Amino acid sequence: MKKSRLLGIGIFLLAVVIYLIPQWGILQTPQESWWPWRREFILLSGMLAWLFMSLAMVLSLRLPAMESVTGGLDKSFILHKWAGIITLVAGSMHWLMEIVPKWMAKQGWITPPLRARERLAQSTPEWPMELASIGLSIAEWATYILIALCIISLIQKIPYRFFRYIHKIFPAIYLAITFHVLTVLAKTTWWSTPSSWIIVIVALIGSIAALISLFQRIGKKHKVSAIVSHVERHDDLIDIILQTDKPFHYHSGQFAFVHFDRFPEPHPYTIASSPDDPFTLRFVIKALGDDTRRLVDTLSSGEKAEVEGPYGCFDFERTVDRQIWVAGGIGVTPFLSRLTALAQRGGTKRPIDFWYCGRNEAPSELSALCQKAKVQLHTVNTCHQGRLDSAPLAQVMQPSEKVGVWFCGPAAFGRLLHDDLKGKYAEFQSDNFSLR
C-alpha cells in the first residue's frame, strides 16, 4: 500500500503545482474581499478532482506497468476506489463553490466585485469563450451524474452486476469533464504557462484510457479462450479445471478474470494450479454472492469460458531465509498453486511453515501436497481454537533469519496479523479482492 499512497500523494502535489504555476502571482496580490479567493478554490478543487479522475481512468485499464507502480492489481483496485472518493469530494466542493455564491448574489445577500475573468473576457476572441460556455454546460450535467454514480458505487448493498453496469458510464463522463477542463482555460491565462502542456498531456492519456474502456478493449491482449474440462463440488465450493486454447503463462499466487459464457460478468479468481502446465488452469471458487452461488450450483463440464490475465504481485520468489504462509478459508488457493509446483519440482529448498485457518477441516489434498512439497503444515480450526495470532508464527522465526509472511484470507484477519507482526519479519504480502 505504500506505493499506492505515494502515487496518490504525487497526484495531489501535481495538481497543486499545475495550479500554482499560473496563479502564484495572483496569490501574492492583496485582495479586498473573499470573492477572488473563491475563484482560486474553484480552480484548485477542479484540478484535484480531474487529476484523480484521470488516475482512476488509467487504473481501470489494468496495465502491468501500473501493477508494478501500485504493488499489484488488488492495490490498484483500492487506489481506484479512493481516487473516485477524492474526485467525488473535490468535485462536489468545486461545484458548490461555483454555484452557491452566485445564488447568494442573486438573492441580494452578497455583492460580488467585477471579476478578473470578466475583464479577461473583454479581450478574448468570441469563439473560445463560446466553447468554454458549452463546456461548462456539459460539465454541469456531467457533474450531477458523476456525483450520483459515485454515491451509488459506494453503497455496498447494491448488487455487483449493477455496480459494473453503472461503471461503464464513467468514461463518457470523464470525456465530458475533460472537454470542460480544456475549454475553460480560455477564461484564464493558463494557456500561456507550462501548466497547459501538463494538462494537455494528462487529457490525452486519460481520454485514450476512457476510449479503450468505452469500446470494451480492456485486457483484450491478455485473454484466452477455454473449456471447462472438470467440475467437482464440495458444499459451497466448486473445483474447476479449464483447458485453454493458447498457453496462459503465470506465476503461483496470481489471479485471472474468468468469464463463463452463461454468466453476465467476469470475476477475479486466484489460480490454484501449477504454472508448469500453461494449458491447464484450476480455480477453487466459494459461493460468496449471487453470481458465485449460481456458478457453484449450475456450472458443468463442456461450458466455454474466457480467461484474462494474469494479474497480481503475490510473489513467492522473493529472497528470504524462511517463508511463513497464512491462509484463511478460501484464501488457500494461491498456496495450492505454489504447493503443486513445489511438489512437482521435488520440494522446497528453504524452510516454509504454512498455517491453514478455517471453520472446517483443511482440504483433503492439503496434507499430502505439503508432504511432497516439504512444507510444514499447521492447521487451526477457528471454531474450536479461535483466530490465529502472531505468537505461533513468532516461535518459528529465528533472529538471524530474514523472514517473509504471505497472507491470503479475510481482510480484517490480515490487518490484525500484519499489526501483530510489525518489526518481526522482512515483508508482509497479501492480496485483497475487494472490487468496491
C-alpha positions as CSV (number, residue, x, y, z in Angstrom):
1,M,0.0,0.0,0.0
2,K,3.0,2.3,0.4
3,K,3.4,2.6,-3.3
4,S,-0.2,3.4,-3.8
5,R,-0.1,6.1,-1.1
6,L,3.0,7.6,-2.8
7,L,1.2,7.7,-6.1
8,G,-1.8,9.4,-4.6
9,I,0.4,12.0,-2.9
10,G,2.2,12.5,-6.2
11,I,-1.1,13.2,-8.0
12,F,-2.1,15.7,-5.2
13,L,1.2,17.5,-5.5
14,L,0.9,17.6,-9.3
15,A,-2.5,19.3,-9.0
16,V,-1.0,21.9,-6.6
17,V,1.9,22.5,-9.0
18,I,-0.3,22.9,-12.0
19,Y,-2.4,25.4,-10.1
20,L,0.5,27.4,-8.6
21,I,2.5,27.9,-11.8
22,P,-0.1,30.4,-13.4
23,Q,-1.7,31.6,-10.1
24,W,1.3,32.3,-7.9
25,G,1.4,36.0,-8.8
26,I,-2.3,36.4,-8.0
27,L,-1.9,34.7,-4.7
28,Q,0.8,37.3,-3.8
29,T,-1.6,40.1,-4.5
30,P,-3.7,41.5,-1.6
31,Q,-7.4,41.1,-2.1
32,E,-10.1,43.4,-0.9
33,S,-12.7,40.6,-0.3
34,W,-13.1,36.9,-0.1
35,W,-14.6,36.6,-3.6
36,P,-11.3,36.3,-5.5
37,W,-10.3,33.5,-3.2
38,R,-13.5,31.7,-4.2
39,R,-12.2,31.6,-7.7
40,E,-8.8,30.2,-6.6
41,F,-10.6,27.5,-4.6
42,I,-12.7,26.6,-7.7
43,L,-9.5,26.2,-9.8
44,L,-7.6,24.1,-7.3
45,S,-10.5,21.8,-6.4
46,G,-11.4,21.4,-10.0
47,M,-7.8,20.4,-10.9
48,L,-7.7,18.0,-8.0
49,A,-11.0,16.3,-9.0
50,W,-10.0,16.0,-12.6
51,L,-6.5,14.6,-12.0
52,F,-7.8,12.0,-9.6
53,M,-10.5,11.1,-12.1
54,S,-7.7,10.7,-14.7
55,L,-5.8,8.4,-12.4
56,A,-9.0,6.3,-11.9
57,M,-9.4,6.0,-15.7
58,V,-5.8,4.9,-16.2
59,L,-6.0,2.4,-13.3
60,S,-9.2,0.9,-14.8
61,L,-7.1,-0.4,-17.8
62,R,-5.3,-3.0,-15.6
63,L,-2.0,-2.2,-17.2
64,P,1.0,-4.4,-16.0
65,A,3.1,-1.2,-15.7
66,M,0.6,0.3,-13.2
67,E,0.6,-3.0,-11.3
68,S,4.3,-2.6,-10.7
69,V,3.7,1.0,-9.6
70,T,0.9,0.2,-7.1
71,G,2.3,-3.2,-5.9
72,G,-0.4,-5.4,-7.5
73,L,-3.8,-5.1,-9.2
74,D,-5.6,-5.6,-5.8
75,K,-3.8,-2.5,-4.6
76,S,-4.8,-0.7,-7.8
77,F,-8.4,-1.5,-7.1
78,I,-8.1,0.1,-3.7
79,L,-6.4,3.2,-5.1
80,H,-9.0,3.4,-7.9
81,K,-11.7,3.4,-5.2
82,W,-10.0,6.2,-3.2
83,A,-9.3,8.2,-6.4
84,G,-13.1,8.0,-7.0
85,I,-13.9,9.2,-3.5
86,I,-11.4,12.1,-3.8
87,T,-13.0,13.0,-7.2
88,L,-16.4,13.0,-5.5
89,V,-15.4,15.2,-2.6
90,A,-13.2,17.7,-4.6
91,G,-15.7,17.8,-7.5
92,S,-18.6,18.5,-5.1
93,M,-16.7,21.3,-3.4
94,H,-15.8,22.7,-6.9
95,W,-19.4,22.6,-8.0
96,L,-20.8,24.1,-4.7
97,M,-18.3,26.9,-4.7
98,E,-19.2,27.7,-8.2
99,I,-23.0,27.9,-7.8
100,V,-23.7,28.8,-4.2
101,P,-22.1,32.2,-4.1
102,K,-23.8,33.1,-7.4
103,W,-27.1,32.1,-5.9
104,M,-26.4,34.1,-2.8
105,A,-25.6,37.1,-5.0
106,K,-28.9,36.7,-6.9
107,Q,-30.7,36.8,-3.6
108,G,-29.0,40.1,-2.8
109,W,-27.2,38.6,0.2
110,I,-23.8,39.4,-1.1
111,T,-22.4,41.8,-3.8
112,P,-19.7,40.3,-6.0
113,P,-17.0,42.6,-7.3
114,L,-16.0,42.9,-11.0
115,R,-14.3,39.6,-11.7
116,A,-10.9,39.3,-13.3
117,R,-12.2,36.7,-15.7
118,E,-14.9,39.2,-17.0
119,R,-12.1,41.7,-17.7
120,L,-10.2,39.0,-19.4
121,A,-13.2,38.0,-21.5
122,Q,-13.4,41.5,-23.0
123,S,-10.0,40.9,-24.7
124,T,-10.6,37.2,-25.6
125,P,-11.9,36.2,-29.0
126,E,-15.5,35.1,-29.1
127,W,-15.2,31.5,-30.2
128,P,-13.0,30.3,-27.3
129,M,-15.5,31.8,-24.8
130,E,-18.4,30.1,-26.6
131,L,-16.6,26.8,-26.3
132,A,-15.9,27.5,-22.7
133,S,-19.6,28.2,-22.2
134,I,-20.6,24.9,-23.9
135,G,-18.0,23.0,-21.9
136,L,-19.4,24.5,-18.7
137,S,-23.0,23.4,-19.5
138,I,-21.8,19.9,-20.4
139,A,-19.7,19.7,-17.2
140,E,-22.6,20.8,-15.0
141,W,-24.8,17.9,-16.1
142,A,-21.8,15.5,-16.1
143,T,-21.1,16.6,-12.5
144,Y,-24.7,15.8,-11.4
145,I,-24.4,12.3,-13.0
146,L,-20.9,11.8,-11.6
147,I,-21.9,12.6,-8.0
148,A,-24.9,10.3,-8.3
149,L,-22.9,7.4,-9.8
150,C,-20.1,7.8,-7.2
151,I,-22.6,7.6,-4.3
152,I,-24.3,4.6,-5.9
153,S,-20.9,2.9,-6.3
154,L,-20.1,3.3,-2.6
155,I,-23.3,1.6,-1.5
156,Q,-22.2,-1.9,-0.8
157,K,-25.8,-3.3,-0.8
158,I,-26.2,-2.6,-4.5
159,P,-25.6,-5.8,-6.4
160,Y,-22.1,-6.1,-8.1
161,R,-23.8,-6.6,-11.6
162,F,-25.5,-3.2,-11.3
163,F,-22.2,-1.7,-10.0
164,R,-20.4,-2.9,-13.1
165,Y,-23.1,-1.6,-15.4
166,I,-23.0,1.9,-14.0
167,H,-19.2,1.9,-14.0
168,K,-19.4,1.7,-17.8
169,I,-20.8,5.3,-17.9
170,F,-17.8,6.8,-16.2
171,P,-15.6,7.0,-19.3
172,A,-18.2,9.1,-21.1
173,I,-18.5,11.4,-18.0
174,Y,-14.7,11.7,-17.9
175,L,-14.6,12.8,-21.6
176,A,-17.3,15.4,-20.9
177,I,-15.4,16.9,-17.9
178,T,-12.1,16.8,-19.8
179,F,-13.7,18.9,-22.6
180,H,-14.7,21.4,-19.9
181,V,-11.2,21.5,-18.4
182,L,-9.6,22.2,-21.8
183,T,-12.1,24.8,-22.9
184,V,-12.4,26.7,-19.6
185,L,-8.7,27.6,-19.8
186,A,-9.9,30.3,-22.3
187,K,-11.2,32.2,-19.3
188,T,-7.8,32.1,-17.7
189,T,-4.1,32.9,-18.6
190,W,-3.2,29.2,-18.2
191,W,-2.7,28.6,-21.9
192,S,0.4,30.8,-21.8
193,T,2.0,28.8,-19.0
194,P,3.7,25.4,-18.7
195,S,0.6,24.2,-16.8
196,S,-1.3,24.0,-20.1
197,W,1.1,21.4,-21.5
198,I,0.8,19.2,-18.5
199,I,-3.0,19.5,-18.7
200,V,-3.0,18.6,-22.4
201,I,-0.7,15.5,-21.8
202,V,-2.9,14.3,-18.9
203,A,-6.1,14.9,-21.0
204,L,-4.6,12.9,-23.9
205,I,-3.6,9.9,-21.6
206,G,-7.0,10.0,-19.8
207,S,-9.0,10.3,-23.0
208,I,-7.2,7.3,-24.6
209,A,-7.9,5.3,-21.4
210,A,-11.6,6.4,-21.5
211,L,-12.0,5.4,-25.2
212,I,-10.3,2.0,-24.5
213,S,-12.8,1.4,-21.7
214,L,-15.8,2.7,-23.7
215,F,-15.1,0.3,-26.6
216,Q,-14.6,-2.7,-24.2
217,R,-10.9,-3.2,-25.1
218,I,-9.6,-3.5,-21.5
219,G,-7.4,-6.6,-21.2
220,K,-8.1,-7.7,-24.8
221,K,-4.5,-8.7,-25.5
222,H,-4.4,-10.8,-22.3
223,K,-7.4,-13.1,-23.0
224,V,-7.5,-16.7,-24.0
225,S,-10.5,-19.0,-24.6
226,A,-11.0,-22.1,-22.5
227,I,-13.3,-25.1,-22.0
228,V,-14.5,-26.4,-18.6
229,S,-13.0,-29.9,-18.5
230,H,-13.7,-30.9,-14.9
231,V,-16.1,-29.8,-12.2
232,E,-16.1,-31.1,-8.6
233,R,-18.4,-29.7,-5.8
234,H,-17.8,-29.6,-2.1
235,D,-20.6,-28.0,-0.1
236,D,-20.4,-24.3,-1.0
237,L,-17.2,-24.7,-3.1
238,I,-16.6,-25.7,-6.7
239,D,-13.3,-27.0,-8.0
240,I,-12.9,-26.2,-11.8
241,I,-10.4,-27.3,-14.4
242,L,-10.1,-25.3,-17.6
243,Q,-8.3,-26.2,-20.7
244,T,-7.1,-23.2,-22.7
245,D,-6.7,-22.9,-26.5
246,K,-3.4,-21.0,-26.0
247,P,-0.7,-21.1,-23.4
248,F,-1.5,-19.0,-20.4
249,H,1.7,-18.1,-18.6
250,Y,1.6,-17.1,-14.9
251,H,3.3,-17.4,-11.6
252,S,1.9,-19.1,-8.5
253,G,-0.1,-16.6,-6.4
254,Q,-1.5,-14.7,-9.4
255,F,-5.2,-14.4,-10.4
256,A,-7.3,-14.0,-13.5
257,F,-10.6,-12.6,-14.5
258,V,-12.8,-15.5,-15.7
259,H,-16.0,-15.0,-17.8
260,F,-18.1,-18.1,-18.2
261,D,-20.4,-17.9,-21.2
262,R,-23.7,-18.3,-19.3
263,F,-22.8,-15.7,-16.7
264,P,-23.1,-11.9,-17.3
265,E,-19.8,-10.6,-15.9
266,P,-16.2,-11.8,-15.3
267,H,-14.9,-12.2,-11.8
268,P,-11.4,-12.4,-10.4
269,Y,-10.3,-15.8,-9.1
270,T,-6.9,-17.0,-7.8
271,I,-5.3,-19.7,-10.0
272,A,-4.8,-22.8,-7.9
273,S,-2.9,-24.9,-10.4
274,S,0.8,-25.2,-11.1
275,P,2.2,-22.8,-13.6
276,D,4.3,-25.6,-15.1
277,D,1.3,-26.5,-17.3
278,P,0.2,-23.3,-19.1
279,F,-2.7,-25.0,-20.9
280,T,-4.4,-26.2,-17.7
281,L,-5.9,-23.8,-15.1
282,R,-7.6,-24.7,-11.9
283,F,-9.9,-22.5,-9.8
284,V,-11.4,-23.2,-6.5
285,I,-14.4,-20.9,-6.0
286,K,-16.6,-20.3,-3.0
287,A,-20.2,-19.1,-3.2
288,L,-19.9,-15.6,-1.7
289,G,-22.6,-13.8,-3.6
290,D,-25.5,-14.3,-6.1
291,D,-23.3,-14.9,-9.1
292,T,-20.8,-17.3,-7.5
293,R,-23.7,-19.1,-5.8
294,R,-25.3,-19.7,-9.2
295,L,-21.8,-20.7,-10.6
296,V,-21.3,-23.3,-7.8
297,D,-24.8,-24.7,-8.3
298,T,-25.0,-24.9,-12.1
299,L,-21.7,-24.9,-13.9
300,S,-20.9,-28.1,-15.8
301,S,-18.2,-29.6,-17.9
302,G,-18.0,-28.6,-21.6
303,E,-19.0,-24.9,-21.0
304,K,-17.0,-22.2,-22.6
305,A,-15.0,-19.5,-20.7
306,E,-12.7,-16.6,-21.4
307,V,-9.7,-16.0,-19.1
308,E,-8.0,-12.6,-18.8
309,G,-4.7,-12.1,-17.0
310,P,-2.6,-13.0,-15.2
311,Y,-2.6,-10.2,-12.6
312,G,-1.2,-9.8,-9.1
313,C,2.2,-9.4,-7.4
314,F,1.7,-12.2,-4.7
315,D,5.3,-13.3,-5.5
316,F,6.6,-16.5,-3.8
317,E,10.1,-16.0,-5.4
318,R,11.2,-13.1,-3.1
319,T,14.6,-13.7,-1.5
320,V,14.1,-14.6,2.2
321,D,15.6,-17.3,4.5
322,R,12.2,-18.5,5.7
323,Q,8.7,-18.2,4.4
324,I,5.6,-18.2,6.5
325,W,2.2,-18.7,4.8
326,V,-1.1,-18.0,6.3
327,A,-4.4,-18.9,4.6
328,G,-7.9,-18.1,5.8
329,G,-10.6,-20.4,4.3
330,I,-10.8,-20.0,0.5
331,G,-7.5,-17.9,0.8
332,V,-5.8,-21.3,0.4
333,T,-5.9,-21.1,-3.4
334,P,-2.6,-19.3,-4.1
335,F,-0.9,-21.7,-1.8
336,L,-2.4,-24.7,-3.6
337,S,-0.7,-23.4,-6.8
338,R,2.7,-23.0,-5.1
339,L,2.5,-26.3,-3.3
340,T,1.6,-28.2,-6.5
341,A,4.6,-26.5,-8.3
342,L,7.0,-27.3,-5.4
343,A,5.7,-30.9,-5.2
344,Q,6.4,-31.4,-8.9
345,R,9.9,-29.9,-8.6
346,G,10.9,-32.2,-5.7
347,G,10.1,-29.9,-2.8
348,T,11.2,-26.5,-1.4
349,K,14.8,-25.6,-0.8
350,R,14.1,-23.2,2.1
351,P,12.0,-23.7,5.2
352,I,8.3,-23.0,4.8
353,D,5.7,-23.0,7.6
354,F,2.1,-23.0,6.4
355,W,-0.8,-22.2,8.7
356,Y,-4.3,-23.1,7.3
357,C,-7.1,-21.5,9.3
358,G,-10.8,-22.3,8.7
359,R,-14.1,-23.3,10.3
360,N,-14.0,-26.6,8.6
361,E,-11.2,-29.2,8.1
362,A,-8.4,-28.5,5.7
363,P,-8.9,-29.6,2.1
364,S,-8.2,-33.3,1.8
365,E,-5.3,-32.8,-0.6
366,L,-3.5,-30.3,1.5
367,S,-1.6,-32.6,3.8
368,A,-0.3,-34.8,1.0
369,L,0.7,-31.8,-1.1
370,C,2.6,-30.3,1.9
371,Q,4.5,-33.6,2.5
372,K,5.5,-33.8,-1.2
373,A,6.5,-30.1,-1.2
374,K,8.4,-30.5,2.1
375,V,6.3,-27.7,3.7
376,Q,5.4,-27.8,7.4
377,L,1.6,-27.7,7.8
378,H,-0.2,-26.3,10.8
379,T,-4.0,-26.3,10.9
380,V,-6.2,-24.1,13.0
381,N,-9.9,-24.8,13.4
382,T,-11.2,-21.4,14.2
383,C,-14.5,-22.8,15.7
384,H,-12.5,-24.5,18.5
385,Q,-9.2,-22.8,18.7
386,G,-10.2,-19.2,17.8
387,R,-8.4,-16.9,15.4
388,L,-4.6,-17.3,14.8
389,D,-2.4,-14.6,16.3
390,S,1.3,-13.8,15.8
391,A,2.6,-15.9,18.8
392,P,2.8,-19.3,16.9
393,L,4.4,-17.6,13.9
394,A,7.0,-15.8,16.1
395,Q,8.0,-19.1,17.6
396,V,9.4,-20.4,14.3
397,M,11.3,-17.2,13.5
398,Q,15.0,-17.1,14.2
399,P,16.7,-13.8,15.0
400,S,19.3,-14.4,12.4
401,E,16.8,-15.2,9.6
402,K,15.2,-12.9,7.1
403,V,11.6,-13.9,7.2
404,G,8.7,-13.2,4.8
405,V,5.0,-13.6,5.5
406,W,2.5,-14.4,2.8
407,F,-1.2,-14.0,3.7
408,C,-4.4,-14.6,1.8
409,G,-7.8,-14.5,3.6
410,P,-10.3,-12.2,5.2
411,A,-9.1,-8.6,5.1
412,A,-9.8,-8.0,8.9
413,F,-7.8,-11.1,9.8
414,G,-4.9,-9.9,7.6
415,R,-4.8,-6.4,9.2
416,L,-4.7,-7.8,12.7
417,L,-1.9,-10.2,11.8
418,H,0.0,-7.5,10.0
419,D,-0.2,-5.2,13.0
420,D,0.9,-8.1,15.4
421,L,3.9,-8.9,13.3
422,K,5.3,-5.4,12.8
423,G,9.1,-5.4,13.2
424,K,9.3,-9.2,13.3
425,Y,9.6,-10.0,9.6
426,A,11.1,-8.8,6.3
427,E,7.9,-8.3,4.4
428,F,4.2,-8.9,4.7
429,Q,2.5,-9.8,1.4
430,S,-1.3,-10.0,1.0
431,D,-4.0,-9.9,-1.7
432,N,-7.3,-8.0,-1.3
433,F,-10.0,-8.9,-3.8
434,S,-12.5,-6.2,-2.8
435,L,-13.6,-4.7,-6.0
436,R,-15.7,-1.9,-4.3
